[in-house]
Amino acid sequence: MRLVYTIVALSFSTSAVAVPPWEVAKSDGYCSAITSFEDDTIIGITLDWRTDMIGLYLFNEHWKSLAEREGGTINMHIQMSGNVEYDEWFDEKADIGTDGPIGFRTSFAKEHKDDFLTSWAFANAFTLRADDINLGSFTLRGSREAMLSLLNCANRALKEDRSDPFAK
């Protein structure tokens, strides 16, 4: 698990901030929050500060059979638990990728950014299903602080972009 976590973490800048058990870092055009679980599942949430798009990445080195479906899609469903208004997040065509860690990824449009981040901040756990296979239930310890740190990272980066007349 640590090898995969290290590979993912190295793709971020060296300015990662620890928000245990999460890490939040700024990269080129986005900020990311990442955490890992005992079963080797890695969750990454990205926020593009220029477009307000949210990216959700789910990796696990044990999902090797997904490599046969590289470039395909998977039906992903997340059920949040706790006192959250928006407790279901899904994508019937999440992208399967094996060009780095094995897993799948999806994105949510900017009009869902606040609801998505609020759900992740205030839920205490979530259950992950893909193609009707239960991949487990995961606690969201520290997610409130991580989502706040993710927003702060994006706000700082946006402010830096606005102060640079040559930023794209």
C-alpha positions in Angstrom: 0.0 0.0 0.0 2.7 2.5 0.9 4.3 2.1 -2.5 1.1 3.1 -4.3 0.5 5.9 -1.8 4.0 7.2 -2.4 3.5 7.1 -6.2 0.3 9.1 -5.9 1.8 11.5 -3.3 4.9 12.2 -5.5 2.6 13.5 -8.2 1.8 16.4 -5.9 4.0 19.3 -5.1 6.4 19.0 -2.2 4.3 21.6 -0.2 1.9 18.9 1.1 0.2 19.8 4.4 -0.6 16.9 6.8 -4.2 16.9 7.9 -4.1 13.4 9.5 -5.0 11.0 8.1 -5.2 13.2 4.9 -2.6 15.1 3.1 -3.5 18.3 1.1 -1.2 19.6 -1.6 -1.1 22.2 -4.4 -0.2 21.1 -7.9 -0.4 22.6 -11.3 -3.9 24.0 -11.6 -5.5 22.1 -8.7 -5.3 21.2 -5.0 -5.7 17.7 -3.8 -6.6 15.9 -0.6 -5.6 12.2 -0.4 -5.9 9.5 2.2 -5.4 5.8 2.4 -7.1 2.9 4.2 -6.1 -0.4 5.7 -7.3 -2.4 2.7 -5.0 -0.4 0.5 -7.7 1.8 -1.0 -6.6 5.3 -1.7 -9.0 8.2 -2.1 -8.0 11.4 -3.8 -10.2 14.5 -4.2 -9.0 17.3 -6.4 -10.3 20.9 -6.8 -9.4 22.8 -9.9 -9.3 26.4 -8.6 -9.7 27.8 -12.1 -12.9 25.9 -13.0 -14.2 24.7 -9.6 -14.4 21.2 -11.0 -14.1 18.4 -8.5 -12.2 15.2 -9.3 -12.6 12.0 -7.3 -10.0 9.2 -7.6 -10.3 5.8 -6.1 -7.2 3.4 -6.3 -6.3 0.0 -5.0 -3.3 -2.0 -6.1 -5.4 -5.2 -5.6 -7.9 -4.3 -8.3 -5.6 -5.8 -10.9 -8.4 -7.1 -13.1 -9.4 -3.6 -13.9 -6.3 -3.5 -16.1 -8.2 -5.6 -18.6 -10.7 -2.8 -18.9 -8.2 0.1 -19.3 -9.9 3.0 -21.0 -13.3 1.6 -20.2 -15.9 2.8 -17.7 -17.3 1.5 -14.4 -20.6 2.2 -12.6 -19.5 3.9 -9.3 -21.8 4.5 -6.4 -20.9 6.2 -3.0 -23.3 6.1 -0.1 -22.4 8.6 2.6 -23.4 8.0 6.2 -24.0 10.6 8.8 -26.0 13.8 8.9 -25.5 15.0 5.3 -28.0 16.4 2.9 -26.5 14.9 -0.2 -25.6 11.3 0.8 -25.3 9.7 -2.7 -22.7 10.3 -5.3 -22.5 8.3 -8.4 -21.2 8.1 -12.0 -22.5 5.4 -14.3 -19.4 5.9 -16.5 -16.5 6.6 -14.2 -13.2 6.2 -16.2 -11.0 3.2 -15.5 -7.3 4.0 -15.4 -4.2 1.9 -15.0 -1.6 4.4 -16.3 -0.6 5.0 -12.6 -2.2 3.3 -9.7 -5.1 1.0 -10.7 -8.5 2.4 -10.1 -11.2 4.7 -11.4 -11.9 8.4 -11.5 -14.8 10.8 -12.1 -15.5 14.5 -11.9 -18.3 16.6 -10.8 -19.3 20.0 -12.3 -18.7 23.2 -10.4 -22.4 23.5 -9.5 -21.9 20.5 -7.3 -18.7 21.6 -5.7 -20.2 23.0 -2.5 -22.5 20.0 -1.9 -19.8 17.5 -2.7 -17.2 19.1 -0.3 -19.9 19.6 2.4 -20.9 15.9 2.1 -17.3 14.7 2.5 -16.7 17.2 5.3 -19.7 16.2 7.4 -20.2 12.5 6.6 -18.6 10.1 9.1 -18.2 7.2 6.6 -19.0 6.0 3.1 -19.7 2.8 1.3 -18.2 2.3 -2.1 -19.7 0.1 -4.8 -18.6 -0.4 -8.4 -20.5 -2.4 -10.9 -22.7 -3.6 -8.0 -19.7 -5.0 -6.2 -19.3 -3.8 -2.6 -15.7 -2.5 -2.3 -16.1 -1.7 1.4 -17.0 0.9 4.0 -14.6 3.6 5.0 -14.4 6.0 7.8 -13.9 9.7 7.1 -11.9 10.6 10.1 -10.3 14.1 9.6 -12.3 14.8 6.4 -13.8 18.0 7.7 -10.3 19.5 8.3 -9.1 18.1 5.0 -11.9 19.6 3.0 -11.4 23.0 4.7 -7.7 22.7 3.9 -8.5 21.8 0.3 -10.7 24.9 -0.1 -8.1 27.1 1.6 -5.4 25.7 -0.8 -7.6 26.5 -3.8 -8.5 30.0 -2.6 -4.8 30.8 -2.0 -3.9 29.5 -5.4 -6.6 31.4 -7.1 -5.5 34.6 -5.4 -1.9 34.0 -6.5 -3.2 33.4 -10.1 -5.1 36.7 -10.0 -2.1 38.6 -8.9 -0.1 37.2 -11.8 -1.1 38.9 -15.1 0.6 36.1 -17.1 -1.2 33.2 -15.4 -3.4 31.2 -17.7 
